[in-house]
């Protein structure tokens, strides 16, 4: 199967994305919000990296946070814009760095259902903690390794592996140890973690997939 570009795939599926999320019982955005809301307050500025149609950050908007978002898919951004809750939306491919924001610009950041399209997360995580203020949270999800997968790859120094999907885009499963080490190296505390399943779709023969949600806190001083 020809490997497709992730942005093209999301452009093609933008109009049906919210419905498919419901049909697949894919509620990682609710998990992330439920784990995060105690750390945020009204009028905080929150960046949604890979905002898509806004399923995750719209929940924070209901708490009256100021929502900023960026995404590489213009069609997903148009769907998000139609919901009229975001302060600012930018077209931006997250595989490009640096992120188009100044140091310590945001109180918090989230990234839901995106990082499994990345292999090495070191650069993107450094950028996230550059643009959020000390004491701010970064809430995110990854495609997690099962116990069997983690055991099989324990001696792999990378901490992640690539796996194909029926819809033509490879994803990357990261180990909990890899994520913990990256956060520790960036002076970041893990506040909460939670594993959850996303149900696969019978129409494309995809299997259920294990994900992990992390709530982390930026402890770095300004300019650190």
BAGU-716064 format. One record per residue (C-alpha): y, z, x; residue in three letters; chain. Coordinates in steps of 0.5 Angstrom, whole numbers. Layout:
BEGIN
{north->Y | up->Z | east->X | r->ALA | c->A}
...
END
This chain:
BEGIN
{north->0 | up->0 | east->0 | r->UNK | c->A}
{north->7 | up->-2 | east->3 | r->UNK | c->A}
{north->11 | up->4 | east->4 | r->UNK | c->A}
{north->17 | up->5 | east->0 | r->UNK | c->A}
{north->24 | up->7 | east->2 | r->UNK | c->A}
{north->25 | up->14 | east->-2 | r->UNK | c->A}
{north->32 | up->12 | east->-4 | r->UNK | c->A}
{north->30 | up->6 | east->-7 | r->UNK | c->A}
{north->24 | up->10 | east->-11 | r->UNK | c->A}
{north->29 | up->15 | east->-13 | r->UNK | c->A}
{north->34 | up->9 | east->-16 | r->UNK | c->A}
{north->28 | up->6 | east->-19 | r->UNK | c->A}
{north->26 | up->12 | east->-23 | r->UNK | c->A}
{north->33 | up->15 | east->-24 | r->UNK | c->A}
{north->33 | up->14 | east->-32 | r->UNK | c->A}
{north->26 | up->17 | east->-33 | r->UNK | c->A}
{north->27 | up->23 | east->-28 | r->UNK | c->A}
{north->29 | up->28 | east->-32 | r->UNK | c->A}
{north->23 | up->26 | east->-37 | r->UNK | c->A}
{north->18 | up->26 | east->-32 | r->UNK | c->A}
{north->20 | up->33 | east->-29 | r->UNK | c->A}
{north->19 | up->35 | east->-36 | r->UNK | c->A}
{north->12 | up->31 | east->-37 | r->UNK | c->A}
{north->9 | up->34 | east->-31 | r->UNK | c->A}
{north->11 | up->41 | east->-32 | r->UNK | c->A}
{north->15 | up->41 | east->-25 | r->UNK | c->A}
{north->20 | up->47 | east->-26 | r->UNK | c->A}
{north->21 | up->48 | east->-19 | r->UNK | c->A}
{north->29 | up->48 | east->-20 | r->UNK | c->A}
{north->28 | up->54 | east->-25 | r->UNK | c->A}
{north->24 | up->58 | east->-20 | r->UNK | c->A}
{north->29 | up->57 | east->-15 | r->UNK | c->A}
{north->35 | up->59 | east->-20 | r->UNK | c->A}
{north->31 | up->65 | east->-22 | r->UNK | c->A}
{north->30 | up->67 | east->-15 | r->UNK | c->A}
{north->37 | up->66 | east->-13 | r->UNK | c->A}
{north->42 | up->68 | east->-18 | r->UNK | c->A}
{north->42 | up->75 | east->-16 | r->UNK | c->A}
{north->46 | up->73 | east->-10 | r->UNK | c->A}
{north->51 | up->69 | east->-13 | r->UNK | c->A}
{north->57 | up->70 | east->-17 | r->UNK | c->A}
{north->62 | up->66 | east->-21 | r->UNK | c->A}
{north->67 | up->61 | east->-18 | r->UNK | c->A}
{north->63 | up->61 | east->-11 | r->UNK | c->A}
{north->62 | up->54 | east->-8 | r->UNK | c->A}
{north->55 | up->52 | east->-8 | r->UNK | c->A}
{north->53 | up->45 | east->-5 | r->UNK | c->A}
{north->46 | up->42 | east->-8 | r->UNK | c->A}
{north->43 | up->38 | east->-2 | r->UNK | c->A}
{north->40 | up->32 | east->-5 | r->UNK | c->A}
{north->42 | up->34 | east->-12 | r->UNK | c->A}
{north->39 | up->28 | east->-16 | r->UNK | c->A}
{north->40 | up->28 | east->-23 | r->UNK | c->A}
{north->43 | up->36 | east->-22 | r->UNK | c->A}
{north->37 | up->39 | east->-25 | r->UNK | c->A}
{north->37 | up->45 | east->-20 | r->UNK | c->A}
{north->45 | up->46 | east->-20 | r->UNK | c->A}
{north->46 | up->45 | east->-27 | r->UNK | c->A}
{north->43 | up->52 | east->-28 | r->UNK | c->A}
{north->48 | up->55 | east->-23 | r->UNK | c->A}
{north->54 | up->51 | east->-26 | r->UNK | c->A}
{north->52 | up->55 | east->-33 | r->UNK | c->A}
{north->54 | up->62 | east->-29 | r->UNK | c->A}
{north->61 | up->58 | east->-27 | r->UNK | c->A}
{north->59 | up->57 | east->-20 | r->UNK | c->A}
{north->63 | up->51 | east->-17 | r->UNK | c->A}
{north->58 | up->45 | east->-16 | r->UNK | c->A}
{north->58 | up->40 | east->-10 | r->UNK | c->A}
{north->53 | up->35 | east->-9 | r->UNK | c->A}
{north->50 | up->30 | east->-5 | r->UNK | c->A}
{north->45 | up->25 | east->-5 | r->UNK | c->A}
{north->43 | up->18 | east->-2 | r->UNK | c->A}
{north->41 | up->15 | east->-9 | r->UNK | c->A}
{north->47 | up->12 | east->-13 | r->UNK | c->A}
{north->43 | up->12 | east->-19 | r->UNK | c->A}
{north->41 | up->19 | east->-19 | r->UNK | c->A}
{north->48 | up->21 | east->-18 | r->UNK | c->A}
{north->51 | up->17 | east->-24 | r->UNK | c->A}
{north->46 | up->21 | east->-28 | r->UNK | c->A}
{north->48 | up->27 | east->-25 | r->UNK | c->A}
{north->55 | up->25 | east->-26 | r->UNK | c->A}
{north->54 | up->24 | east->-34 | r->UNK | c->A}
{north->52 | up->31 | east->-35 | r->UNK | c->A}
{north->60 | up->33 | east->-33 | r->UNK | c->A}
{north->58 | up->39 | east->-29 | r->UNK | c->A}
{north->60 | up->38 | east->-22 | r->UNK | c->A}
{north->66 | up->39 | east->-18 | r->UNK | c->A}
{north->65 | up->33 | east->-13 | r->UNK | c->A}
{north->59 | up->29 | east->-12 | r->UNK | c->A}
{north->58 | up->24 | east->-6 | r->UNK | c->A}
{north->53 | up->19 | east->-4 | r->UNK | c->A}
{north->50 | up->21 | east->3 | r->UNK | c->A}
{north->43 | up->20 | east->6 | r->UNK | c->A}
{north->41 | up->27 | east->8 | r->UNK | c->A}
{north->37 | up->23 | east->14 | r->UNK | c->A}
{north->44 | up->22 | east->17 | r->UNK | c->A}
{north->48 | up->28 | east->21 | r->UNK | c->A}
{north->52 | up->31 | east->21 | r->UNK | c->A}
{north->53 | up->33 | east->14 | r->UNK | c->A}
{north->60 | up->31 | east->11 | r->UNK | c->A}
{north->63 | up->38 | east->10 | r->UNK | c->A}
{north->67 | up->42 | east->15 | r->UNK | c->A}
{north->64 | up->49 | east->18 | r->UNK | c->A}
{north->63 | up->55 | east->13 | r->UNK | c->A}
{north->66 | up->51 | east->7 | r->UNK | c->A}
{north->61 | up->53 | east->2 | r->UNK | c->A}
{north->59 | up->60 | east->0 | r->UNK | c->A}
{north->51 | up->58 | east->-2 | r->UNK | c->A}
{north->47 | up->52 | east->-1 | r->UNK | c->A}
{north->41 | up->49 | east->-5 | r->UNK | c->A}
{north->36 | up->44 | east->-4 | r->UNK | c->A}
{north->30 | up->43 | east->-9 | r->UNK | c->A}
{north->25 | up->38 | east->-8 | r->UNK | c->A}
{north->28 | up->34 | east->-2 | r->UNK | c->A}
{north->25 | up->37 | east->4 | r->UNK | c->A}
{north->18 | up->35 | east->4 | r->UNK | c->A}
{north->21 | up->28 | east->5 | r->UNK | c->A}
{north->23 | up->30 | east->12 | r->UNK | c->A}
{north->18 | up->31 | east->18 | r->UNK | c->A}
{north->22 | up->36 | east->23 | r->UNK | c->A}
{north->27 | up->40 | east->19 | r->UNK | c->A}
{north->31 | up->43 | east->25 | r->UNK | c->A}
{north->37 | up->39 | east->25 | r->UNK | c->A}
{north->38 | up->39 | east->17 | r->UNK | c->A}
{north->37 | up->47 | east->17 | r->UNK | c->A}
{north->42 | up->47 | east->23 | r->UNK | c->A}
{north->47 | up->43 | east->19 | r->UNK | c->A}
{north->46 | up->47 | east->13 | r->UNK | c->A}
{north->48 | up->54 | east->16 | r->UNK | c->A}
{north->54 | up->51 | east->20 | r->UNK | c->A}
{north->57 | up->49 | east->13 | r->UNK | c->A}
{north->55 | up->55 | east->9 | r->UNK | c->A}
{north->59 | up->62 | east->10 | r->UNK | c->A}
{north->56 | up->68 | east->13 | r->UNK | c->A}
{north->52 | up->72 | east->8 | r->UNK | c->A}
{north->51 | up->66 | east->4 | r->UNK | c->A}
{north->44 | up->64 | east->2 | r->UNK | c->A}
{north->40 | up->57 | east->3 | r->UNK | c->A}
{north->35 | up->57 | east->-3 | r->UNK | c->A}
{north->30 | up->51 | east->-2 | r->UNK | c->A}
{north->23 | up->48 | east->-3 | r->UNK | c->A}
{north->18 | up->45 | east->1 | r->UNK | c->A}
{north->11 | up->42 | east->0 | r->UNK | c->A}
{north->7 | up->48 | east->3 | r->UNK | c->A}
{north->0 | up->47 | east->6 | r->UNK | c->A}
{north->-6 | up->50 | east->3 | r->UNK | c->A}
{north->-10 | up->56 | east->7 | r->UNK | c->A}
{north->-15 | up->51 | east->9 | r->UNK | c->A}
{north->-10 | up->46 | east->11 | r->UNK | c->A}
{north->-6 | up->51 | east->15 | r->UNK | c->A}
{north->-13 | up->53 | east->18 | r->UNK | c->A}
{north->-14 | up->46 | east->20 | r->UNK | c->A}
{north->-7 | up->45 | east->23 | r->UNK | c->A}
{north->-7 | up->52 | east->26 | r->UNK | c->A}
{north->-7 | up->49 | east->33 | r->UNK | c->A}
{north->-2 | up->43 | east->32 | r->UNK | c->A}
{north->5 | up->45 | east->35 | r->UNK | c->A}
{north->9 | up->41 | east->30 | r->UNK | c->A}
{north->8 | up->45 | east->24 | r->UNK | c->A}
{north->7 | up->40 | east->19 | r->UNK | c->A}
{north->3 | up->34 | east->18 | r->UNK | c->A}
{north->4 | up->27 | east->14 | r->UNK | c->A}
{north->1 | up->25 | east->7 | r->UNK | c->A}
{north->1 | up->19 | east->3 | r->UNK | c->A}
{north->2 | up->19 | east->-4 | r->UNK | c->A}
{north->0 | up->14 | east->-10 | r->UNK | c->A}
{north->7 | up->12 | east->-11 | r->UNK | c->A}
{north->8 | up->9 | east->-4 | r->UNK | c->A}
{north->12 | up->14 | east->0 | r->UNK | c->A}
{north->9 | up->19 | east->5 | r->UNK | c->A}
{north->11 | up->27 | east->4 | r->UNK | c->A}
{north->11 | up->32 | east->9 | r->UNK | c->A}
{north->7 | up->39 | east->9 | r->UNK | c->A}
{north->10 | up->44 | east->13 | r->UNK | c->A}
{north->7 | up->51 | east->15 | r->UNK | c->A}
{north->10 | up->58 | east->13 | r->UNK | c->A}
{north->10 | up->59 | east->20 | r->UNK | c->A}
{north->14 | up->53 | east->22 | r->UNK | c->A}
{north->19 | up->55 | east->17 | r->UNK | c->A}
{north->20 | up->62 | east->19 | r->UNK | c->A}
{north->20 | up->60 | east->26 | r->UNK | c->A}
{north->26 | up->55 | east->25 | r->UNK | c->A}
{north->30 | up->60 | east->20 | r->UNK | c->A}
{north->29 | up->66 | east->26 | r->UNK | c->A}
{north->31 | up->61 | east->31 | r->UNK | c->A}
{north->38 | up->60 | east->27 | r->UNK | c->A}
{north->39 | up->67 | east->26 | r->UNK | c->A}
{north->37 | up->67 | east->19 | r->UNK | c->A}
{north->34 | up->72 | east->15 | r->UNK | c->A}
{north->28 | up->71 | east->9 | r->UNK | c->A}
{north->30 | up->74 | east->3 | r->UNK | c->A}
{north->24 | up->72 | east->-2 | r->UNK | c->A}
{north->19 | up->67 | east->-2 | r->UNK | c->A}
{north->14 | up->64 | east->-7 | r->UNK | c->A}
{north->9 | up->59 | east->-8 | r->UNK | c->A}
{north->8 | up->55 | east->-14 | r->UNK | c->A}
{north->4 | up->49 | east->-17 | r->UNK | c->A}
{north->7 | up->42 | east->-19 | r->UNK | c->A}
{north->2 | up->39 | east->-24 | r->UNK | c->A}
{north->0 | up->32 | east->-21 | r->UNK | c->A}
{north->1 | up->26 | east->-26 | r->UNK | c->A}
{north->-6 | up->23 | east->-29 | r->UNK | c->A}
{north->-3 | up->16 | east->-30 | r->UNK | c->A}
{north->-2 | up->15 | east->-22 | r->UNK | c->A}
{north->-8 | up->19 | east->-20 | r->UNK | c->A}
{north->-4 | up->24 | east->-16 | r->UNK | c->A}
{north->-6 | up->31 | east->-15 | r->UNK | c->A}
{north->-3 | up->38 | east->-16 | r->UNK | c->A}
{north->1 | up->40 | east->-10 | r->UNK | c->A}
{north->3 | up->47 | east->-8 | r->UNK | c->A}
{north->10 | up->48 | east->-6 | r->UNK | c->A}
{north->14 | up->54 | east->-3 | r->UNK | c->A}
{north->21 | up->57 | east->-5 | r->UNK | c->A}
{north->25 | up->60 | east->0 | r->UNK | c->A}
{north->31 | up->64 | east->-1 | r->UNK | c->A}
{north->35 | up->65 | east->6 | r->UNK | c->A}
{north->41 | up->69 | east->8 | r->UNK | c->A}
{north->46 | up->66 | east->13 | r->UNK | c->A}
{north->47 | up->72 | east->18 | r->UNK | c->A}
{north->51 | up->68 | east->23 | r->UNK | c->A}
{north->58 | up->70 | east->25 | r->UNK | c->A}
{north->64 | up->64 | east->23 | r->UNK | c->A}
{north->63 | up->59 | east->29 | r->UNK | c->A}
{north->56 | up->62 | east->31 | r->UNK | c->A}
END
